[in-house]
């Protein structure tokens, strides 16, 4: 796990060298109870955060790194991300990264047959949470989440409203007076088999399936006023893998509402590790007001191009989220690049109302770099450190590494000094300072680097002996660091 203990020791080490030129320091990098509890709490809050249909203001990219403005909203759940387009709904499940650097993804599309491609898609019941997105040369702020999404006139005189209930996606089909039930037709693209089981609709794919329960349907004088509902029985109709509803007799001067619920399931063993998820928390910290900041990575904003089961190169985005003392999500901020990035550690600075977090990135072109100490990605993977204010404006951010693989796993801040530690495989890792060790001792060394709170690096050194070292995990050996 990522903790702040090693970065704190790096800061202490620097102070020690300045005061008395001590060249030997021992430490214990075991995860302490406070830090473990912080991470557990952040995981629980993140996993239980209210679901939101997030508007796409340009932050959604596909697996070919193209902006997808045709996606209007997205809904991120624990094991499923749903994308809302004008003529379809796309459901995406992915695994974690395998040893080959790839993950398995299955995208399944619900396609509206002969629908209105110009239907208006709007959010309803706006939430207070703000969603911010940063990539190089582009910042999107104040995207909002909504409790519901409406497709207006998806067919003539027919609307759809999407919402969630008990973690499942629900939708209402509203047939207004003048609308024709037989016009509402849809398909599950790529489905291997579609059957009925006791009235439930079962759609089977290669590795998963979806069930649409028998819809609860009713007639009402006005969809927005549900006090006077008359229950009606409705059932599915399947023809050539196209799904509709059997015609019924009802009062066509009123709204007919059809209300299915979708339940996704994954076959056991379908994916490499048997689990899927979209948001992963790696570290958390509180500020003086009790707000919780959590960092990690998400794959919700990377839309797979193909509607099938396939593998593709990993595309994670780093995130930082702010929660109020009551557990409400205040804002979420994404750091996006064209490749893979993860945030691994976070620390707040109560004196300056700033938040520092670090991790790694593999993106040379799109990762958001601002007032950097190192402006370019030097190797296939570099560490990064970023500083944001309490509403997630970037104050500075920088790559940090050499021409091989580097990760910044730990951050600590005190007395206006920001320290990071991690590991490096780079023989030319950036070093600075009179007492810095500028020569690596092994093919994988720990490192410690110090910055001012404005992002100026003034000390950086390799740490460790001849065995491979990694600051976040304790050096392989006895955990004693020597600096000559």
C-alpha positions as CSV (number, residue, x, y, z in Angstrom):
1,X,0.0,0.0,0.0
2,X,1.0,3.6,-0.5
3,X,1.6,5.5,2.7
4,X,3.2,8.8,3.6
5,X,5.8,7.3,5.9
6,X,8.7,7.0,3.5
7,X,8.3,10.5,2.0
8,X,8.2,11.8,5.6
9,X,11.5,10.0,6.3
10,X,12.9,11.5,3.1
11,X,12.1,15.0,4.5
12,X,13.6,14.1,7.9
13,X,16.7,12.7,6.2
14,X,17.2,16.0,4.3
15,X,16.9,18.0,7.5
16,X,19.2,15.6,9.3
17,X,21.9,16.0,6.6
18,X,21.7,19.8,6.7
19,X,22.0,20.0,10.5
20,X,24.6,17.4,11.2
21,X,25.7,15.6,8.0
22,X,24.5,12.3,9.3
23,X,24.8,9.8,6.4
24,X,22.9,6.8,7.8
25,X,19.2,6.4,8.5
26,X,17.1,3.4,9.4
27,X,13.4,3.2,9.1
28,X,10.4,0.9,9.2
29,X,7.9,1.3,6.3
30,X,5.1,-0.8,7.7
31,X,1.7,0.5,7.0
32,X,0.4,2.1,10.3
33,X,-3.1,1.8,11.6
34,X,-4.1,5.4,11.0
35,X,-3.1,5.3,7.3
36,X,-4.8,1.9,6.8
37,X,-8.0,3.1,8.3
38,X,-7.9,6.2,6.1
39,X,-7.6,4.1,3.0
40,X,-10.4,1.7,4.1
41,X,-12.7,4.6,4.9
42,X,-11.9,6.2,1.5
43,X,-12.7,2.9,-0.3
44,X,-16.0,2.6,1.6
45,X,-17.0,6.2,0.8
46,X,-16.0,5.9,-2.8
47,X,-17.8,2.6,-3.3
48,X,-20.9,3.9,-1.7
49,X,-21.0,7.3,-3.3
50,X,-24.3,8.2,-4.9
51,X,-24.6,7.2,-8.5
52,X,-24.7,10.0,-11.0
53,X,-25.3,10.4,-14.7
54,X,-22.4,12.6,-15.5
55,X,-22.7,15.0,-18.5
56,X,-20.0,14.7,-21.1
57,X,-18.5,18.1,-21.7
58,X,-15.6,16.7,-23.8
59,X,-13.9,14.5,-21.2
60,X,-14.8,11.1,-22.7
61,X,-12.2,9.6,-25.0
62,X,-12.3,6.2,-26.7
63,X,-9.7,3.5,-26.8
64,X,-8.1,5.2,-29.9
65,X,-7.8,8.5,-27.9
66,X,-10.4,10.3,-29.9
67,X,-12.9,12.6,-28.1
68,X,-16.4,11.1,-28.1
69,X,-18.8,14.0,-28.3
70,X,-21.6,11.7,-29.4
71,X,-21.7,10.3,-25.8
72,X,-24.0,12.6,-23.9
73,X,-23.9,11.1,-20.4
74,X,-22.1,8.3,-18.6
75,X,-22.9,6.3,-15.4
76,X,-20.1,4.7,-13.5
77,X,-21.0,1.8,-11.2
78,X,-18.7,-0.6,-9.3
79,X,-18.4,-3.1,-12.0
80,X,-20.1,-1.4,-15.0
81,X,-19.9,1.8,-16.9
82,X,-22.9,2.8,-19.1
83,X,-22.6,5.4,-21.9
84,X,-25.6,7.1,-23.3
85,X,-25.6,8.0,-27.1
86,X,-28.4,9.2,-29.3
87,X,-29.2,5.8,-30.8
88,X,-27.9,3.4,-28.2
89,X,-26.8,2.6,-24.7
90,X,-23.4,1.0,-24.3
91,X,-22.6,-1.2,-21.3
92,X,-18.9,-1.8,-20.6
93,X,-17.2,-4.3,-18.2
94,X,-13.4,-4.6,-18.0
95,X,-10.9,-6.5,-16.0
96,X,-7.8,-5.3,-14.2
97,X,-4.5,-5.3,-16.1
98,X,-3.0,-8.7,-16.9
99,X,0.7,-9.6,-17.0
100,X,0.8,-8.6,-20.7
101,X,-0.3,-5.0,-19.9
102,X,-3.7,-5.7,-21.4
103,X,-7.2,-6.1,-20.0
104,X,-10.3,-7.9,-21.2
105,X,-13.3,-5.7,-22.0
106,X,-16.8,-6.5,-23.1
107,X,-19.0,-3.8,-24.5
108,X,-22.6,-4.6,-25.2
109,X,-24.9,-2.1,-26.9
110,X,-28.7,-1.7,-26.6
111,X,-29.6,-0.2,-29.9
112,X,-32.9,1.6,-30.6
113,X,-34.3,0.4,-33.9
114,X,-35.3,3.2,-36.4
115,X,-35.3,5.8,-33.6
116,X,-35.1,9.5,-33.8
117,X,-31.4,10.3,-34.1
118,X,-32.1,13.9,-33.1
119,X,-33.8,13.1,-29.9
120,X,-33.0,15.6,-27.1
121,X,-31.0,14.0,-24.2
122,X,-31.1,16.0,-21.0
123,X,-30.1,15.5,-17.4
124,X,-32.8,15.8,-14.7
125,X,-32.4,16.6,-10.9
126,X,-28.9,18.1,-11.0
127,X,-26.6,17.0,-8.1
128,X,-24.2,19.4,-6.3
129,X,-21.0,17.5,-7.1
130,X,-18.7,19.0,-9.7
131,X,-16.6,16.9,-12.1
132,X,-13.3,18.3,-13.4
133,X,-11.0,16.9,-16.1
134,X,-7.5,17.9,-16.9
135,X,-5.4,16.9,-19.9
136,X,-2.5,18.7,-21.6
137,X,-3.8,22.0,-23.0
138,X,-7.3,21.3,-21.9
139,X,-9.3,21.7,-18.6
140,X,-13.0,20.9,-18.3
141,X,-14.5,22.1,-15.1
142,X,-18.0,22.1,-13.6
143,X,-19.5,19.1,-15.4
144,X,-22.3,18.0,-13.2
145,X,-24.0,14.7,-12.3
146,X,-27.8,14.1,-12.5
147,X,-30.1,11.7,-10.8
148,X,-31.9,11.0,-14.1
149,X,-31.5,11.2,-17.9
150,X,-34.4,11.8,-20.3
151,X,-34.5,10.9,-24.0
152,X,-37.2,13.2,-25.4
153,X,-39.1,11.9,-28.5
154,X,-36.8,8.9,-29.0
155,X,-39.8,7.8,-31.1
156,X,-42.8,10.1,-32.0
157,X,-44.6,10.9,-28.7
158,X,-42.4,8.4,-26.8
159,X,-39.8,9.4,-24.2
160,X,-37.4,7.4,-22.0
161,X,-36.2,8.3,-18.5
162,X,-33.2,6.5,-17.0
163,X,-32.5,6.3,-13.3
164,X,-31.0,3.9,-10.7
165,X,-32.5,1.8,-7.9
166,X,-30.6,-0.5,-5.5
167,X,-27.5,-0.2,-7.7
168,X,-29.3,-1.3,-10.9
169,X,-30.1,0.7,-13.9
170,X,-33.8,1.3,-14.5
171,X,-35.6,3.0,-17.3
172,X,-39.2,4.1,-18.0
173,X,-40.7,4.1,-21.4
174,X,-43.4,6.7,-21.6
175,X,-46.0,6.4,-24.4
176,X,-47.8,9.7,-24.5
177,X,-51.2,10.2,-26.1
178,X,-50.6,9.9,-29.9
179,X,-47.6,7.6,-29.5
180,X,-47.7,4.0,-30.8
181,X,-46.3,1.2,-28.6
182,X,-45.4,-0.9,-31.6
183,X,-42.8,1.7,-32.7
184,X,-40.6,1.1,-29.7
185,X,-38.2,-1.6,-30.8
186,X,-34.6,-2.4,-29.7
187,X,-31.9,-4.9,-30.1
188,X,-28.9,-6.1,-28.0
189,X,-26.2,-5.9,-30.5
190,X,-24.0,-9.0,-30.6
191,X,-26.2,-11.1,-28.3
192,X,-25.8,-14.9,-28.8
193,X,-29.3,-15.7,-27.5
194,X,-32.4,-13.9,-26.4
195,X,-35.1,-15.8,-24.5
196,X,-37.9,-15.4,-22.0
197,X,-37.8,-17.0,-18.6
198,X,-41.1,-16.7,-16.6
199,X,-41.7,-13.3,-18.3
200,X,-38.1,-12.0,-17.8
201,X,-36.0,-11.2,-20.8
202,X,-32.6,-13.0,-20.8
203,X,-29.9,-11.7,-23.1
204,X,-26.8,-13.9,-23.3
205,X,-23.3,-12.9,-24.6
206,X,-20.0,-14.8,-24.7
207,X,-19.0,-14.0,-21.1
208,X,-22.0,-12.3,-19.4
209,X,-25.7,-11.9,-19.6
210,X,-28.3,-9.3,-18.8
211,X,-31.8,-9.8,-17.4
212,X,-34.7,-7.4,-17.9
213,X,-37.3,-8.2,-15.3
214,X,-41.0,-8.3,-16.2
215,X,-41.8,-4.6,-16.5
216,X,-44.0,-3.0,-13.9
217,X,-46.4,-1.0,-16.1
218,X,-49.2,1.4,-15.5
219,X,-51.4,4.1,-17.0
220,X,-51.4,7.6,-15.5
221,X,-52.8,11.0,-16.4
222,X,-49.4,12.5,-16.2
223,X,-46.0,10.8,-15.9
224,X,-44.7,13.4,-13.5
225,X,-47.7,12.8,-11.2
226,X,-47.8,9.2,-10.1
227,X,-50.5,9.5,-7.5
228,X,-53.2,8.1,-9.8
229,X,-51.7,5.0,-11.4
230,X,-53.7,2.2,-13.0
231,X,-51.7,-1.0,-13.2
232,X,-51.6,-2.8,-16.5
233,X,-50.0,-6.1,-17.6
234,X,-47.3,-5.8,-20.3
235,X,-45.1,-8.5,-21.8
236,X,-42.1,-8.7,-24.1
237,X,-42.2,-9.7,-27.7
238,X,-39.2,-11.1,-29.5
239,X,-38.8,-11.4,-33.3
240,X,-35.5,-12.0,-35.1
241,X,-33.6,-10.8,-32.0
242,X,-35.6,-7.5,-32.0
243,X,-37.4,-6.8,-28.8
244,X,-40.7,-5.0,-28.4
245,X,-43.9,-5.2,-26.4
246,X,-47.1,-7.0,-27.1
247,X,-49.9,-4.6,-27.8
248,X,-52.5,-4.1,-25.1
249,X,-55.8,-2.2,-24.7
250,X,-55.5,0.9,-22.5
251,X,-56.9,4.4,-22.3
252,X,-54.8,6.1,-25.0
253,X,-55.7,9.6,-23.6
254,X,-53.3,8.8,-20.8
255,X,-49.6,8.1,-20.5
256,X,-48.6,4.4,-20.6
257,X,-45.4,3.8,-18.5
258,X,-43.3,0.7,-19.0
259,X,-40.7,0.2,-16.2
260,X,-38.1,-2.6,-16.7
261,X,-35.0,-3.1,-14.5
262,X,-31.7,-4.3,-15.9
263,X,-29.5,-6.7,-14.0
264,X,-26.0,-7.6,-15.3
265,X,-24.1,-10.7,-14.3
266,X,-20.7,-12.0,-15.3
267,X,-20.1,-15.7,-15.8
268,X,-17.7,-17.2,-13.2
269,X,-14.2,-17.3,-14.6
270,X,-15.2,-15.0,-17.5
271,X,-12.4,-12.6,-16.7
272,X,-8.9,-13.3,-15.6
273,X,-9.3,-12.4,-11.9
274,X,-13.0,-12.9,-11.6
275,X,-13.8,-9.3,-10.7
276,X,-14.4,-6.0,-12.5
277,X,-14.4,-2.4,-11.2
278,X,-14.1,1.1,-12.4
279,X,-12.7,3.2,-9.5
280,X,-9.8,2.1,-7.3
281,X,-8.6,4.1,-4.3
282,X,-4.9,3.9,-3.4
283,X,-4.5,6.6,-0.7
284,X,-6.4,9.2,1.3
285,X,-5.8,12.1,3.7
286,X,-7.9,14.6,5.7
287,X,-7.6,18.4,5.8
288,X,-8.1,20.4,9.0
289,X,-11.8,20.8,8.3
290,X,-12.4,17.1,8.1
291,X,-12.7,16.9,4.3
292,X,-11.4,13.6,2.9
293,X,-9.2,13.5,-0.2
294,X,-8.9,10.2,-2.0
295,X,-6.7,9.3,-5.0
296,X,-6.5,6.4,-7.3
297,X,-7.4,5.5,-10.8
298,X,-10.5,5.0,-12.9
299,X,-11.3,3.6,-16.3
300,X,-14.8,5.2,-16.7
301,X,-13.7,7.8,-19.2
302,X,-12.1,5.5,-21.7
303,X,-14.7,4.2,-24.1
304,X,-13.9,1.0,-26.1
305,X,-14.3,1.5,-29.8
306,X,-15.6,-2.0,-30.6
307,X,-18.8,-3.6,-29.5
308,X,-17.5,-7.1,-28.8
309,X,-15.3,-9.1,-26.4
310,X,-11.6,-8.3,-26.9
311,X,-8.4,-7.2,-25.2
312,X,-6.7,-3.8,-25.5
313,X,-3.9,-1.9,-24.0
314,X,-4.5,-0.5,-20.5
315,X,-6.0,3.0,-20.3
316,X,-6.4,4.2,-16.7
317,X,-6.9,7.8,-15.6
318,X,-5.6,9.1,-12.3
319,X,-8.2,10.7,-10.1
320,X,-8.5,12.8,-6.9
321,X,-11.8,13.2,-5.1
322,X,-12.9,15.5,-2.3
323,X,-15.5,14.3,0.2
324,X,-17.2,16.5,2.9
325,X,-17.0,15.4,6.6
326,X,-20.5,13.9,6.2
327,X,-19.2,11.7,3.3
328,X,-20.8,13.7,0.4
329,X,-18.8,13.9,-2.8
330,X,-17.9,17.6,-3.3
331,X,-15.8,17.2,-6.5
332,X,-14.0,14.6,-8.6
333,X,-11.0,15.5,-10.7
334,X,-9.5,13.4,-13.5
335,X,-6.0,13.6,-14.8
336,X,-6.1,12.2,-18.3
337,X,-3.4,11.1,-20.7
338,X,-3.4,9.0,-23.9
339,X,-1.9,6.0,-22.1
340,X,-2.0,4.8,-18.5
341,X,-1.7,6.8,-15.3
342,X,-2.5,6.2,-11.7
343,X,-2.4,8.3,-8.5
344,X,-0.7,6.5,-5.7
345,X,-0.4,8.8,-2.7
346,X,-1.9,12.1,-1.4
347,X,-1.1,14.6,1.3
348,X,-2.8,17.9,2.3
349,X,-1.1,21.1,3.3
350,X,-3.3,22.9,5.8
351,X,-1.0,25.9,5.9
352,X,-1.5,26.8,2.2
353,X,-4.8,25.0,1.5
354,X,-3.2,22.8,-1.1
355,X,-3.3,19.1,-1.9
356,X,-0.3,17.2,-3.3
357,X,-0.5,13.8,-4.9
358,X,1.9,11.6,-6.9
359,X,1.9,8.5,-9.0
360,X,3.0,7.4,-12.5
361,X,2.1,8.2,-16.1
362,X,3.0,6.6,-19.4
363,X,1.5,9.5,-21.5
364,X,4.0,11.8,-23.4
365,X,1.5,14.0,-25.1
366,X,-1.8,14.5,-23.2
367,X,-1.0,14.2,-19.5
368,X,-1.6,17.7,-17.8
369,X,1.8,19.3,-17.1
370,X,1.8,22.8,-15.7
371,X,4.8,24.9,-14.5
372,X,6.9,21.7,-14.5
373,X,10.3,20.9,-13.1
374,X,10.5,18.3,-15.9
375,X,8.4,19.1,-18.9
376,X,8.7,15.9,-20.9
377,X,8.2,12.2,-20.3
378,X,11.7,10.7,-20.4
379,X,11.0,7.0,-20.4
380,X,8.1,4.5,-21.0
381,X,6.9,5.3,-17.5
382,X,7.7,8.3,-15.3
383,X,6.6,9.4,-11.9
384,X,4.6,12.5,-11.5
385,X,3.7,14.9,-8.8
386,X,0.9,17.5,-8.9
387,X,-0.3,20.3,-6.7
388,X,-4.0,21.5,-6.8
389,X,-6.0,23.9,-4.7
390,X,-9.1,22.9,-2.8
391,X,-11.3,23.2,-5.9
392,X,-8.9,21.2,-8.0
393,X,-7.3,24.0,-10.1
394,X,-3.8,22.8,-11.0
395,X,-1.1,25.0,-9.5
396,X,1.8,22.9,-10.8
397,X,2.5,19.4,-12.0
398,X,5.5,17.7,-13.4
399,X,6.9,14.5,-14.8
400,X,9.7,13.0,-12.7
401,X,12.0,10.3,-14.0
402,X,14.7,9.1,-16.4
403,X,14.8,7.1,-19.5
404,X,13.6,3.8,-18.0
405,X,10.7,3.0,-15.6
406,X,10.0,5.2,-12.6
407,X,7.1,5.6,-10.1
408,X,6.5,8.1,-7.4
409,X,4.7,6.1,-4.7
410,X,4.7,8.4,-1.6
411,X,4.3,12.1,-0.8
412,X,4.8,14.1,2.4
413,X,4.6,17.8,3.1
414,X,5.9,19.9,6.0
415,X,7.4,23.4,6.5
416,X,6.7,24.3,2.8
417,X,8.8,21.3,1.6
418,X,7.2,18.6,-0.5
419,X,9.0,15.2,-0.6
420,X,8.3,12.2,-2.8
421,X,9.8,8.7,-2.7
422,X,9.4,5.8,-5.1
423,X,11.5,3.6,-7.2
424,X,13.5,4.1,-10.4
425,X,15.2,1.8,-13.0
426,X,16.7,4.8,-14.7
427,X,20.5,5.3,-14.7
428,X,19.9,9.0,-15.5
429,X,17.2,9.7,-12.9
430,X,17.2,13.4,-12.0
431,X,19.5,14.1,-9.1
432,X,20.3,17.4,-7.5
433,X,21.9,18.8,-4.3
434,X,25.4,18.8,-3.0
435,X,25.1,15.6,-1.0
436,X,23.0,13.7,-3.5
437,X,23.9,10.2,-4.6
438,X,24.1,10.5,-8.4
439,X,25.0,6.9,-9.2
440,X,22.4,4.1,-9.0
441,X,23.5,1.1,-6.9
442,X,21.2,-1.5,-8.6
443,X,18.9,-1.9,-11.6
444,X,16.0,-0.8,-9.4
445,X,16.7,1.8,-6.7
446,X,14.6,3.7,-4.3
447,X,14.8,7.5,-4.7
448,X,13.9,10.6,-2.6
449,X,13.2,14.0,-4.2
450,X,12.4,17.3,-2.5
451,X,10.5,20.3,-4.0
452,X,9.4,23.7,-2.8
453,X,5.7,24.1,-2.4
454,X,5.8,26.0,-5.8
455,X,7.3,23.0,-7.6
456,X,11.0,23.8,-7.7
457,X,13.2,20.8,-7.2
458,X,16.2,21.4,-4.9
459,X,17.2,18.0,-3.8
460,X,17.0,14.5,-5.4
461,X,19.0,11.3,-4.7
462,X,19.1,7.6,-5.2
463,X,18.6,5.6,-2.1
464,X,19.8,2.1,-1.3
465,X,22.5,-0.5,-1.6
466,X,23.4,-3.1,-4.2
467,X,20.1,-5.0,-4.0
468,X,17.0,-3.7,-5.8
469,X,15.1,-1.1,-3.6
470,X,11.7,0.4,-3.6
471,X,10.9,3.2,-1.2
472,X,7.3,2.3,-0.7
473,X,8.0,-1.3,0.2
474,X,11.2,-1.0,2.2
475,X,14.5,-1.8,0.5
476,X,15.0,-5.5,-0.1
477,X,17.5,-6.4,2.7
478,X,17.4,-4.9,6.2
479,X,15.6,-1.6,5.5
480,X,18.7,0.6,6.3
481,X,19.4,3.4,3.8
482,X,22.9,4.7,3.4
483,X,23.6,8.0,1.7
484,X,27.2,8.8,1.0
